[in-house]
Amino acid sequence: MSDTVLFLKDASIFQGENLVLSDVSVSVEKGEFVYLIGKTGTGKSSFMKTLYGDLPLQKGEGEIVGYDLATLKENDIPFLRRKLGVVFQDFKLLNDRTVHDNLNFVLTATGWKDKPAIESKINEVLAKVGMKTKSFKYPYQLSGGEQQRVAIARALLNDPELILADEPTGNLDPQTSVEVMEVLREINKNGNTILMATHDYALLLKYPSKTLKCDENQIFEVVQKTV
Ligand SMILES: Nc1ncnc2c1ncn2[C@@H]1O[C@H](COP(=O)(O)OP(=O)(O)OP(=O)(O)O)[C@@H](O)[C@H]1O
């Protein structure tokens, strides 16, 4: 049980008055790579937002990296997010500072003070995504794939118990998507747990893994056919 990083039980997810997902019962175990798929508008983003505290869980039970989602308070959210690494489709890097300073910003904001420790952490996460030589660049000097690698590096800074990636390849061409996916798979092989929302079925076929599907207000696990 202690290896469960996320579970929801009989949960309902609303956007305002609208019920987006109901009777959601899912779990993610430490070390898993889990896809969340579904057509546009079926609730993938709403589900992810609930997990990182952007949408309240109004009905049912849920726990993520030790936080109870049903009783989550506004004040808990920054602490919850420190235990999560969140990666978005549009990277969300700060364009007015270099890669190094984007990462430094997050570390400083989350309480890191020791300069050598900060530098060593920045080097460590950039090495993991193959971006160590580009730390002096500004985000707008990087390709989309490189920006997403930096966003993944940023997600790794505080050794997250779970990485939530919402359409991380949504803005990338197929070849770059595969490269970013390889980075995520490598990180997963090294022990990070990842939940990735995607509508990129080509990636799913190329890299089969546990898959949850949103459809008709429900989430269920789909069994992938093996050839
Ligand atoms: N802020 C909001 N207010 C009200 N309704 C919303 C809001 N955001 C999303 N919705 C509705 O909730 C439903 C699920 O949307 P959501 O964005 O979670 O789907 P999605 O599967 O992530 O889609 P996409 O792949 O296009 O991002 C949709 O019917 C959408 O119109």
The ligand as an ORCA input file, in Angstrom:
! r2SCAN-3c Opt
* xyz 0 1
  N     -12.559     26.124    -17.131
  C     -13.589     25.386    -17.544
  N     -14.854     25.737    -17.254
  C     -15.904     24.981    -17.652
  N     -15.795     23.866    -18.389
  C     -14.561     23.467    -18.719
  C     -13.385     24.208    -18.328
  N     -12.300     23.560    -18.816
  C     -12.764     22.480    -19.463
  N     -14.115     22.402    -19.416
  C     -14.973     21.354    -19.990
  O     -14.644     20.126    -19.356
  C     -14.625     19.056    -20.305
  C     -13.272     18.344    -20.244
  O     -12.237     19.223    -20.665
  P     -10.699     18.856    -20.560
  O      -9.938     20.070    -20.950
  O     -10.461     18.251    -19.242
  O     -10.600     17.728    -21.677
  P      -9.321     17.106    -22.363
  O      -9.621     15.651    -22.510
  O      -8.110     17.483    -21.615
  O      -9.296     17.793    -23.763
  P      -8.058     18.265    -24.657
  O      -7.415     17.013    -25.140
  O      -8.714     19.050    -25.740
  O      -7.195     19.104    -23.767
  C     -14.925     19.673    -21.657
  O     -16.308     19.457    -21.915
  C     -14.652     21.133    -21.456
  O     -15.494     21.900    -22.274
*
